[in-house]
């Protein structure tokens, strides 16, 4: 395990070449941040759900990335 990056509120730790863990940095708000992130988005993680509407998903992702840019 090695430190990959350190931001204002979080650290990214690399676990080998394929995995990473993002953890709150040791600040006064770290406990609250971790609870918030744990409950941030309801539903099933996308990597555990089957792809049922690939074309629509691709369009939605492209629109999101365009807006983000």
Secondary structure by P-SEA (a helix, b strand, c coil): cccccccccbbbbbccccbbbbbbccccaaaaaaaaaaaccccccccccccccaaaaaaaaaaaaaaac
